[in-house]
């Protein structure tokens, strides 16, 4: 049988065995889609315009100062009043404990009093809403102080944003590209589990005794991995574009480069896991552990700079960190092949893949094909 015909048969075998496995569809397709939907719904939002907070206002005694404050607050569109009528402090605090409101504002009881109290639920004191409300009311206090003292501010802060990519970029774009990298990595990590069973059953040894070219056996398997990865990219990108209005600024050449190196590297890591696993259970345990660590420490959902200082060194050695950065550079930022960051990402990924493949090959030869 010619090499081409042998490759076609081996490719067909790998293709059927891969795409008929329910675990492949779950971990490689359904799982990344589910993560994307959950995280975009929670954190994606539509920017700062979508922020709103519900407050309760306590005015014990109506006076000029409390009236001025109420008039000022009514002109802030992100604040929603829970009570339009007068509310006492006890009732307002109960509303806060029941989480019916995000904060309670207690206004001065007289024209001479200058203390304004802002109450939060202690369980949510570090939440983004509490921090945003604290900043809003600090700005209001500063403005009221300027108005009362008759001082005209000489400087005003203007906030704007710039991006290395499109000006329309948002969190969902970064999450989407991170999940594309994650899904490709998982197809490599979990995709070599069949080798464990083949080695245990002695099938690998019997295959070597046939005229079959073992190199073509491996090439056929890797080819199917590339097809699966292309399906993942197309599906996730389509969902991002249709349902979350994702924005891409793709550099085809740099993206293809990191895509090829990343797919091969994680296939090599999966091969290494198979070489040290005595059973399918041990393989899945190691693969799940690596996947879990990389998922949360490689900047898929959040910027790794937000991680504690003692965890960052771990992130800087994980292969998925560089793969996710490379995918984002190629899909979101439009980075070309002349960018040093691209070659750093590709170099680290290639080092991981080559080291894993060489070590796995050595372990396979040392342990033999049967268990």
N, C-alpha and C positions, 0 to 999 in steps of 0.2 A: 504494500500500500504506500502510495506517495505521501511525502510529508504534508502536502496541502490537504489531501483527503483525510489523513489522520488528524490533522488539526481541526478540520470541520467537525469530525465525529466527536472529538474531545470537547470542543467548544459547545456543541449541542448538548452533550452530557452535562457539562457544568451549568449551562443555561437552564436546563430543565430542573436539575437538582436545586439550583438556587432559587428560582422564581416560584417553585411550587411549595417552598418552605414557608409556613405561616410566620415563623419567627423573623424571617427576613423582611416580610412585609410590615410586621409590627415595629421592629427596631429601626429599620432603615427608612420607612415611609410614614406610617401612622404616628409613631412616637415623636419625630421631629415636628410634624404638622401640629400635633396636639400641644407641644411645648410652645410653638410659635403663637398659636391662638391664645393660650393662657397668658403668656407674658405680654403680648401686645395689648390684650384687653385690660390687663392690670396696669401696665406701665406706659403703654404707647400713647394713649390719649391723643389730643389734638393740639398740644402746646399749652402755653400759659393762659390762653383765652378760655380754656375749658375749666380752669380752677374756680371753685366756689366753696364757700363755707357758711354754715348756719350758726347764727349767734343769738343769744338772748340778752336783752338789755334791761338792767335794773336801775330804775329811777325812783329812789325813795321819796324825795321831795323835788317837785319841779322848780327849777330856778333858771336864771339866765345862762349860767355855765353849762348845766346839763342840756338845756335847749340847744345851745350852740354845738355841743358835741353830737346830739342826735341829728341835727341838720347836716353836719359834716359827714357822718357815717352813712346817711341815706344816699349820698352822692357816690358811694363806692359800689360799683356794680357787682363785684364778686362776693359781697356780703349779703346773705339772705337772713332776714329777721324772722325768728320763730314766733315772737310775740309783738303784736302791734299795740296791745293794751298794756297797762302797768302790771309788772310782775315783781313780787318780793324776792329777796335773796334766797330764802329757803327753797322756794319753788324752782327758782332758776338753777340752784345747785343740784336739785333732784333731777332736773332735765339733763344736766351735764353728766351726772352719775349714770343715768339711763341711756346715755349716748344719743339723746334726741337732738342735742346741739353740739357743736365743736368747741364753743367757748362762751363764756359769760362775761359781759362788760358791765361793771358797776360804776355808775356815774357819781360825781360829787353831790353831796346832800345840800350844799349851800354855795352861795356865790364866792365865799371866802376859801372854801376847801379846794385844794389843788391836787389831791390824790385820785387817780383813776385806777381801778383794779381790773385786771384781766385774768379770769379763772380758766384753767384747763383741767381736763381729766388726767390724773397722774399716770394712768395706764397708757396714755397717748402723748405724754409730754415730749417725746423725741420724734413724734410723727412729722411728716412733711407739712401737714396742714397746720399743726401747732407752730412750727417754725415760721411758716409763711404768715400766719396771723400775727405772730409776735413782731415780725418785720413791718407789716402793714401798720400796726398801731404805734410802733415807734416812730414811723414816718409821720403819722397823723399828729402825735404829740409834738414833734419838732415843728411841724407846720403851724399848729395852734400857738405854740410858744412864740414863734416869729410874729404871728398876727397880733398876739396880745401885747408884745413888747414894741411893736411898730418897726421892727427891723426887717429890711428887705434883703433876702438872701442874694449874695453876690455870685455864687456858683451853683450850678445844677448838674447833677449826674445824669448822663445819657447812656443807656445800655444798648449795645448792639452785639451781633454775633457774626463770626466769620467761620468758614469751613474750608478744609483742604479740598473738598469736593464740591458738589452742587449746593447752592444756597437753599435748596428745598429739602435737604437731608433732615431726617428725624430719627427718633429712637428705633422705630420699627425697621428702618433700613439697616441699622447696625445689628439689630437682633436677627433679622432675616439672614444676613450674610454669615453671622456667627452660627446659626442653626444649619446652614448649608455645609459649613465646615464640620460641624458636629455630626451631621448625618453621614457624611462621607467617611469620617473617622470611625464611626460605629460599624459601618458596613465592612471595614477592614478588620476591626477588632473582633467582631462576632462572626466574620465570614469564613474563618478557617476551622470552625468547629468540626466539620466533616473529616478533616485529616486525623483527628483524634480517634474517631471510630474506625476509620480505615486502617490505622496502625494497630489498633487493638485486635481487629478481626484478621490481621495478617494480609489484608488486601494489598497494601503497599508493597509487601514483599513479593506477592504473586504477580503484581503488575510489572515489577522490575524483571521478572523472568520471561515476560512476553516481549515481542518485537517493538512494543510501543515506546516511543521517544518520551522520556520523563520530562525533558525540557518543554516539549509541546504540551504535556499535561499541565505544567505550571503556567505556561503562557496562555493556555485556554482559560484557566481559572482567573488569571489577572484580567483577561479581556472581558470576561463577564462582570468583574468588579467595576471596570470602566463604564460598561453599559448601565449597570445599576446606579452608579454615581451620576451619570448624565440624566437618568430618569429622576433622581432626587433633585438635581439642580433645576430641571425644567418644571417639575411639580411645585416645589417650594417658591420659585420665582414667580410662577403664574399665580399662585395663591396670594403672594405678597402684592403683586401688581393689581389684581382684580379686587381683592377685599380690603387691602390696607394701603393702597396707593403708594407703593414703594417706589423709590427713585434710584435708578442705576446710572452710573457713569463708568461704563466698562471699557477697559483696555484689553482687547481680545488676546493679544500676545502674552502679556504678563499673567492674565488669568489662566490661560491654558498651561503656562509653565508651572505655576503653583498647583494647579489642579492635577497635572500628571505626577509631579513629585509627591504631592500629598497623598494621592491614591496609592501609589507604589509604596510609600513609607508606612502607611497604616496597614497595608497588606503584609508588609514585612513584620510589623509588630504583632499582627494576628498570627503569623507563622511562628514567631517566637513563643507566643502563648501556647500554641498547639504543641510545640516541641517540649515544653516542660509540664504539660498536663497529662495525667494518667487516666483521666476520665472526662466525660462531657461535663459533669458537675463541677470538677475543678477548673476546667476551661472557662465555663460561664462565670464562676466565682471570681477568677482573676480578671476576666474581661469586664465584668460589671464594676469591680473595684476601680480599675483604671478609668473606665468611662465616667464613673461618678466623680472621681478626683478631677479629671480634666474638664468635666462639664461646668464645675463651679469655680475652678481656679485658673481657667484659661481665658477669661474675658469674653465668654459667650453671651452672658446676660448683662454683666456689669463691667465697667472699666477696671482692670486689675490694679490701677492706682488707688482705688477705693479700698483695697484689701489691707488688713493689718500688716505692719512692716515685717513681722516674723514669718508671714506666709508668702510674701512676694518672691523670695528666692526660689520657692517651689514652683511658682508660676513661670519663672524665667527659664526653667529647664524642661517644662512639659512641651511635647511636640505640638499639641493642639493650639497652644498660645501662638506659635509662629504660623501655623496653618490658617487660623482664624484671621490673624493680621494680614497674611498674604491674600486671602480671599477678599477681605475688605478693601485692600489696596487695589486689587484688580477689578472689583465689581462696583465699589462705591466711590473711591477716590480717583479712579482712572490713572493710577500710577503706572508709568512706563517701565520698560526693562532697564532704563538708565538709572532708576532710583536705587540707591544703596540698600534701603530697607527691604526691597524685594529680594535681593540676593542674600541678605542676611537670613530672611525667612526661608528661602529655598535651601540655603546651605545647612541650616540647623535641621530642617526636615530631611534632607538627603543624608545627613550624618546619622540621624535616628534610624532611618530606613535601612541604610547599608549595614550599620552595626547590628541591628536586629536580624537582618537576613543572614549575615555571616555567622552570628552566634547560633541562630536556629538551625542552620545547615550542619554546623558542627555537632550540636546536640542530637539531631536526628541520626547522624552517622554513628555517634557514640552509643546511643541507646538501641539502635536497630529499628526495624520496621514493625516489630511485634512487641506486645506487652504481656 
